[in-house]
Amino acid sequence: MNTAMTMTPKRFRPGFWSAIAAVLFLAFCTVTVIRFTKGLGAVTNLSDKFPWGLWIGFDLLCGVGLAAGAFTLTAVVHLFNLKKFEPIVRPTILTGFLGYAFVIVALLLDLGQPWRIWHAIVYWNPHSVMFEVAWCVMLYTSVLALEFSPVVFEYFGFHTPARIIHRLITPLVILGVILSTLHQSSLGSLYLIVPSKLHALWYSPMLPLHFYISAIGAGIGMVILESYLSGRAFHRHLEMDLLEPLARGMVVALGIYGLMRLQAIRRNHAFGSILEFGYEGKMFLLEITLGVILPVALMSFRKLRTNPDWLVGSAFMAVLGFVMNRLNISITGMEAASGTRYMPSFMEIIVSVGLVATGMAVFAFAVRIFPIFPEGEGAKSLEMDKGA
């Protein structure tokens, strides 16, 4: 039975968070106009000495990494045939697609000449890591759009194209896994060219693998966090029977990643930097404690994994630690070599916060329109909102 056709979208009544999202979106639009009319220098604290800042470290590196839950979960369901996770596939794919879409928007803002972004399609440079990242991001965004398209087709009654996509879902998932593996790791490859500039606490010849494994761990954490936030927003129950096994997978991924980081630090003879407890040492300890040690230690106990508060708290720490890692690599670890301290401007922060708020608003809008949650849960939650 097609639940999409039985759903009646709720009349939109703006509330507090809707107003906040609207204000942030307007601020984002204002900064965007200034950026494209007066240049990067008018809205950012970037310079020739420090050309990559918050928009690369957070909007790109974190946006792509945190969307890794999409390829992880679709692979689990469609390739390993673990059908019990199907109820959280659609919202995860939607989250991944929105994440990649807003990464592209952030890139347009950060590029010095954004009108040339199409050049990667025509002017090929297979020796460039950025070329590979550009193609993989474009293709994987298209794959995510195709994976989500049956939801839209079914809602509008286009059953034939929906059936075609359903038949192609396994090849699409395989393609998505390949593309994600390539560009998640290639983002780490971008920093292989700066061994003398990136601090020894973060540099490693294994950076591509570090980026890939950490994205899997944080991506799973993001799936748990997204399930919690959507549950709070739409009055849905938390699927503990699905999220608890995911937490176990998160422990494995983060545990492997943590051991790899320690091995890299040992090879770089960088433990002294931690013991000195300087700026970089403090940031490293905060990152590794939040992003690896605490989530792994807490989620290793079944009693805590099956407790919603501890589960969500650990997922939040894993995501926060991941964000700190990407910012440490792109900013903290590069500052000493650049001879300058970078602090993002207010308008840089507005753009990043505005993109996140807009993404959350679009997700909420999509849930109100399309059957994102199984068995009409989206419709049920809307009815609950109406009666509240």
Secondary structure, 3 states (H helix, E strand, C coil): CCHHHHCCCCCCCCCHHHHHHHHHHHHHHHHHHHHHHHCHHHCCCCCCCCCCCHHHHHHHHHHHHHCHHHHHHHHHHHHCCCHHHHHHHHHHHHHHHHHHHHHHHHHHHHCCCHHHCCHHHHCCCCCCHHHHHHHHHHHHHHHHHHHHHHHHHHHCCCHHHHHHHHHCHHHHHHHHHHHHHHHHHHHHHCCCCCCCCCCCCCCCCCHHHHHHHHHHHHHHHHHHHHHHHHHHHHCCCCCHHHHHHHHHHHHHHHHHHHHHHHHHHHHCCCHHHHHCCCHHHHHHHHHHHHHHHHHHHHHCCHHHHCCHHHHHHHHHHHHHHHHHHHHHHHHHHHHHHHCCCCCCCHHHHHHHHHHHHHHHHHHHHHHHHCCCCHHHHHHHHHHHHHHC
